[in-house]
Amino acid sequence: MFAALAGGLILLLLVVMASAAERMRLYQEAFGLTELRLYTTAFMGWLLLVVCWPLADSTLPPSTIRT
């Protein structure tokens, strides 16, 4: 149950991030690339990696831990 709800939350977060990236693309197209827009775009890319890392990690088989 928790995994399904967490997956739905991450999916909705990705929708919000896609909307923000599209708006940033439109700003850059209309007004040009500034240093702040470059940093903002890079930060959104970093956030995408941070959010998607657990998704990619959860699809891998669990590692064996030796004690």
ABEGO torsion letter per residue (X at the ends): XAAAAAAAAAAAAAAAAAAAAAAAAAAAAAAEBBAAAAAAAAAAAAAAAAAAAAAAAAABBBBBBBX
